[in-house]
Amino acid sequence: MTLSRIRAAYEGLLETIVFLLMTALAIEVIVGVVFRSLGESLVWYDEVASILLAWLTYYGAALAAHKRAHIGFSGLVDSLRPALRVPAVIFAEACVISFFALTAWVGWSIMDVLATDYLVSIPEVSVNYTQSVIPIGALLFIIAQLLNLPQVLAEARDPRTQRTHPAEVNP
C-alpha cells in the first residue's frame, strides 16, 4: 500500500469519526432541547454534550493536522535559504510531535488516577472511558504529522518555494 493510499484511508477514518461525533452531538442537543421544552430535562444531557464536544475537538484536531489546516508559519520556512529550510521543518515537526507525545503520555498516566471515578449523571460510565480521548487524540495527531512528514520535507527541499520579498510571504 502506498503512502498516498494510507493517507487517504487515514483521512477517511478521521472524517468518519468526526462526522459521527458531530451527528451524535447534534442529535443529543436536539433531544435535550426538546425534552427541556417539554419540562422533562434529561439529567445526563449536559455531561454527555461536554464529553462529545471534547471528543469532537480532539478528533477534529487530528483531522485538521492531517489536512495541514492548523496555524503554521510556512511563509517563514519558505523565506529561508534552502539549506536552512529542512532543518527548520525537522525542528518544528519534532517540537509538535514531542508535545503530543508528552500529552499522550500524561493522558495515559492519568488514567490510573481516574480509574475509580464515574460520571455524575451516568454512574455506570467510567471517567477513564471519557478521558481516553486525550492519549488517543494525541496519538492520532502524531500519526497525522508523521504521514505528512515526507510531503512537508519535499516542499522544504523544493527551491521553487523560496520567497524573498516580505510581501510575498502572505500573498
N, C-alpha and C positions, 0 to 999 in steps of 0.2 A: 504494500500500500504506500503510495507516495505521500509526501508531506502535505501537498495541497489537498489531497483527499482526507487525510487525517484532520487537517484544519477545518475543512468543510463539515466533516462529521461532528467535530467538537463544537463548532458554531451551531449546528443543528440541534445538538443536545442541549446546549445552554439556552438557545432560543425557545425550545420546547419547555424547559423548566421555567423560564421567565414567563412564558405565555400562561402556563398552568397556574403559576403563583399569582399573576395578575388577574386571571379569571377567578380563582378561588377568593382572592381579596375583594374583588368587585361583587361577587355573589354574596359573600359574607357581610359586606357593608349594606347591600340592598336588603338582605334578610333582616339585618339588625335594625335598619331604619323602619322597615315595615312593622316589625314586632314592637318597636318603641312607639310608633304612631298608633298602634292598637292598644297601647298601655300595658303591654306584656314584654318588658325589656328582657333580653337574654343576658344571663349572668356572665357568660363566657365571651360575649361579643368583643369587649374592649381588649381583653388579654389576647385573644386569638388574632384580632386585627393587628395588634402591635407585633406579634410574632410573625405574621405573614408579611408585614411591611419590612421587618428586619431581614427576613429571608429574601424577599424581593430585592432589597438593597444589596446584599452580598452576592447573590447570583447575577443580578444586573450589573454589578461592578465587574465581575469576571467576564461577562459578555462584552461590556464596554472595553475592557482590557484586550480581549481577543480581537475586537474590531479596531483597536488603537484609537479609541474615541475619548480617552481620558486627556486631561490637560497635559500638555507637554511643551518642550522647548525645541522642537525640530528646527526652527529657524536659527537658533543658537548653534546647534550642531552643524547645520548646513553652512553657516558662515565661517566655520573653522577651516583651516587648511586640511587637505586630505589626510595628511599624516596624523592629525590630532582627532579626526572625526571618529575613527574606530575605537581608540582608547576612551573617548568621551562617551560613546554609546555603551561600551562594555561597563564603564564605571556606573553610568545611570541605570542600566539593567541590573547590575549587581546590587545597587542600593535598593531598587524596587523589590527584587527577589529576596534579598536579605530581610527587608522589612516584613514581607508577607510570610517568610519562613519563621521569623520571630512571632508574628501574630498567630500562625498555625500552632507553634509550639506552646505559647502561652494559652491559647484557646483550648488546646488538648489537655494541658496540665491542670487547668481549672475545672475540667470535667470531674475530677476526683472530689473536689470541694463541693460541687453541685449534685453529687450522686444521691444525696438523701433529700433533695429539695423537689417539690412538686408544684405544679401550677395552683394558684389560689382558687380559680374558678372551675378547674377540671383536675381534681386531685389525683386522678388516675394517670395523668401525663407527667412524666419526669421533666424537670427543667434541663437535665442533661440532653434530652432529645431536642428541645427547642434551641439550646445554645450550641449544639453541634454544628450549626451553620458557620460559626466563627472559624474553626480549623478547616472545615470543608471548603468554605468560600475562599479562604486564604490559599489553600492548595489549588483550587481551580484557577485563581488569579495567577499563581506561579506557572501552572501549565500553559495558560494563555500567553504569558510572557515568553516562555521557552519555545512555544510553537511559532511565535513571531520573530524570534531572535535571528534566524537566518535571513529573513527578508530585511529586517532593520539593519543588519550588518552589511548586506548587499547595497542598500541605499546609502549607507555611510561611506562605502568604498567607491561609489559612483561619482566620478569627477563632475558630471553634468549637474549635480545637485548643489554645487558650491555657489553661494550668494556672497557678493562682495559689498554691495551697497545697502545701507540700513533700510532704505525704502523698499528694497526687495525682500526683506526678512518676512514681513507680513503683508503680502500684496492684497 
